[in-house]
Amino acid sequence: MADYDIIGNIAIIKSEGKTNSQKLRQARELLKRPFIKTVLEKSTDIKGRLRTFKTKYVAGIKTLETIQSENNCRFKLNVETCYFSPRQGNDRKLIASKIKKKDSVLVMFSGIGAYPIVIYKTKKPNHITAIEISRECNKYAKENLKINKIPEDKMTLIQGDVKKKMPKSKFDVIMMARPNLKTTFLEQALQVSKKNTKIFYHGFCHQDDLNKLKRELLDEANELKRKIKITKTAKAGDIAPYKYRYRVEIKVLN
Ligand SMILES: C[S@@+](CC[C@H](N)C(=O)[O-])C[C@H]1O[C@@H](n2cnc3c(N)ncnc32)[C@H](O)[C@@H]1O
């Protein structure tokens, strides 16, 4: 794993084990790349339900806001107040490739709108609903719909907790870009699922625990008197040594 991330023209370096002069040296090297204008250091882990982290300024222009280009889309965001992972670009592309034009799609945990916007721009499905708890992320998501020229009648953004504000309709496809927290939120996804709904679920675990993660999802569905089939699992990013974000593809059977 690289020891920095680049979001738009901001580089975010890891600080563990580095002296100030080592950080400055790394920042100077990064600033030689023409598109990098700011270097920050990540000063805390990703925390809480909003999945945000704190930064400290290291070098370059002092800003926390940037525009990331990805999958022919542009996303404006504040790197400290909004969760955004540039490492999920391929996952967004892959999910989008599996959507059909006739589908009505729900993106749970939609952040600044990256998944719904990539899905819309790639496949132009019937309609997309996106739900996200953070007001700040939703502010950017609204702006990002305009930046990416998404027609207003094609996407609905809901600001709120998926446990309280889920829409009433049923969806063909549900993308669960879940936070890495204990709650599975499977119950909320199943509430708006019908027979043959496809769910893309992000689960986080050590590679040795993937079967346990799958078993827990099957058991939870069973307790809710719903039948699901896990049709595929694949790594969708690494989060720590031997620990991965897994994309679990689920078909709802009843
Ligand atoms: C892993 S991030 C994914 C963000 C976005 N999909 C992306 O990839 O950029 C998880 C998101 O879930 C949101 N979130 C956490 N708990 C939530 C809840 N109960 N209801 C709605 N959104 C929630 C967080 O604010 C965060 O933006």
Ligand as a Chemical Component Dictionary entry (heavy atoms), coordinates in Angstrom:
data_LIG
# 
_chem_comp.id                   LIG 
_chem_comp.type                 NON-POLYMER 
_chem_comp.pdbx_formal_charge   0 
_chem_comp.three_letter_code    LIG 
# 
loop_
_chem_comp_atom.comp_id 
_chem_comp_atom.atom_id 
_chem_comp_atom.alt_atom_id 
_chem_comp_atom.type_symbol 
_chem_comp_atom.charge 
_chem_comp_atom.model_Cartn_x 
_chem_comp_atom.model_Cartn_y 
_chem_comp_atom.model_Cartn_z 
_chem_comp_atom.pdbx_ordinal 
LIG C1  C1  C 0  -17.406 4.186 3.893  1  
LIG S1  S1  S 1  -18.235 5.741 3.745  2  
LIG C2  C2  C 0  -18.786 5.612 2.078  3  
LIG C3  C3  C 0  -18.996 6.967 1.445  4  
LIG C4  C4  C 0  -19.194 6.945 -0.077 5  
LIG N1  N1  N 0  -20.070 5.909 -0.508 6  
LIG C5  C5  C 0  -17.889 6.870 -0.801 7  
LIG O1  O1  O 0  -17.491 5.764 -1.203 8  
LIG O2  O2  O -1 -17.243 7.898 -0.960 9  
LIG C6  C6  C 0  -19.629 5.487 4.708  10 
LIG C7  C7  C 0  -20.603 6.658 4.719  11 
LIG O3  O3  O 0  -21.748 6.248 5.474  12 
LIG C8  C8  C 0  -22.272 7.366 6.164  13 
LIG N2  N2  N 0  -23.102 6.811 7.250  14 
LIG C9  C9  C 0  -22.678 6.202 8.390  15 
LIG N3  N3  N 0  -23.733 5.769 9.132  16 
LIG C10 C10 C 0  -24.843 6.092 8.413  17 
LIG C11 C11 C 0  -26.241 5.902 8.631  18 
LIG N4  N4  N 0  -26.685 5.291 9.736  19 
LIG N5  N5  N 0  -27.103 6.333 7.703  20 
LIG C12 C12 C 0  -26.667 6.963 6.579  21 
LIG N6  N6  N 0  -25.353 7.186 6.307  22 
LIG C13 C13 C 0  -24.452 6.757 7.211  23 
LIG C14 C14 C 0  -21.034 8.134 6.609  24 
LIG O4  O4  O 0  -21.323 9.481 6.875  25 
LIG C15 C15 C 0  -20.087 7.923 5.388  26 
LIG O5  O5  O 0  -20.195 8.999 4.482  27 
# 
loop_
_chem_comp_bond.comp_id 
_chem_comp_bond.atom_id_1 
_chem_comp_bond.atom_id_2 
_chem_comp_bond.value_order 
_chem_comp_bond.pdbx_ordinal 
LIG C1  S1  SING 1  
LIG S1  C2  SING 2  
LIG S1  C6  SING 3  
LIG C2  C3  SING 4  
LIG C3  C4  SING 5  
LIG C4  N1  SING 6  
LIG C4  C5  SING 7  
LIG C5  O1  DOUB 8  
LIG C5  O2  SING 9  
LIG C6  C7  SING 10 
LIG C7  O3  SING 11 
LIG C7  C15 SING 12 
LIG O3  C8  SING 13 
LIG C8  N2  SING 14 
LIG C8  C14 SING 15 
LIG N2  C9  SING 16 
LIG N2  C13 SING 17 
LIG C9  N3  DOUB 18 
LIG N3  C10 SING 19 
LIG C10 C11 SING 20 
LIG C10 C13 DOUB 21 
LIG C11 N4  SING 22 
LIG C11 N5  DOUB 23 
LIG N5  C12 SING 24 
LIG C12 N6  DOUB 25 
LIG N6  C13 SING 26 
LIG C14 O4  SING 27 
LIG C14 C15 SING 28 
LIG C15 O5  SING 29 
# 
